[in-house]
Every structure is written in C-alpha cells, then in structure tokens.
C-alpha cells in the first residue's frame, strides 16, 4: 500500500504542536536507559501510554515504544527482565518544536513512520504529540469549520 501525503492540504491546517499541548497538557512519561524492558512495559501499562522517552540525567537519549518491544524483544526471543531499555530504544529521538504546524507534524510522522513526537524547546523535553492527538485536533478543527459554515449558510439573511 502506497502512503499518500497531501502537502497542500496539510499546509492549510491551523494549529501547532503547542495547540495540542495546551489542550491535553504537557505530561511526559520517561524512563532511565538502564531500566529493564519489563519495567518499561509495566510503566507504559500503568500510565496507559504506547511509548516512554528515555533520559539519562536531563538528556533525552531515546524513545521506547510498544512496537520496539514486540519487534526487538518478543520476536527475537529476548527476556524482558534481562534486556535494558538502552539495548532496544530508538535513537536519536525524532522531535519538533512547539511552533511546528500540525501539517508538518503529520508530515514528519508519515515520513519517519513514528507515532510519537517529542516536543523540545530550548533543548528541553516539554511534551509529546501522538498521531492520535493530531487526528483528534484536526477532526475538532474541521468540525468547528463545518459548524461555522453551516451557521453562515443557515443564519438570518443580513439586511
């Protein structure tokens, strides 16, 4: 199946990564690189998220997702209690700045085949934007646009 990305349509989307963070909050769940995969999966389950950002001190060094677990641990017959996050994390982290447009976020996710984007400002991790966040925001913006057009069409005729 060929992925089609319509840059013209995406460029017309209003909103930014900051728009999403302002709506959902900027909570980011992290884990140390030396933690076990078992600990990472338990933490993802606890927080009901599909990925954790990997930190060493204040430095963002990677991301570990459910996809990393299934492909690099389960399918390879590794033990989740004996494998560390550092051994299978994806690095470098794909990130955007808060001012990155929704269209550009979609483009990065599509091109890089990721579901989680770190939002980094001045070298500091300030939030995460997921593909679900982008879709929800776009649907909401489109719904608002449709409601506005409907009100304009069905509203009283100006005198």
C-alpha angles and dihedrals in degrees: 000000000000117000114228120203117188104204093182093056093043092050090058093060114108122219137057140227085271089058089059094045091048089054102041102025131245102268111145124184116217138182135194119257092237094056117110123254088243090059090047094051091046090051092048089051092047092053095034093234132134098222144026127207114235118227136184106196104313094335121106104222106163151333130245121201139179086257091057089052096050095044102037103032114019097039093043094050094242123152115249090210094053100040121081127220090242090061095060108018120122113246143217096038116237107230145171134200122249091255094056110124121244088243091055091046089054090048093051092047092049097044096042093038095230132138099200127056121191112224107218127186122183089347093306126115105240103166149327131253117202130196087249090055091052093048093047091049094048092048090050093048092048091048090052090049091050092048090051092050091046091052090049093050098043098034124104117292110252116247 
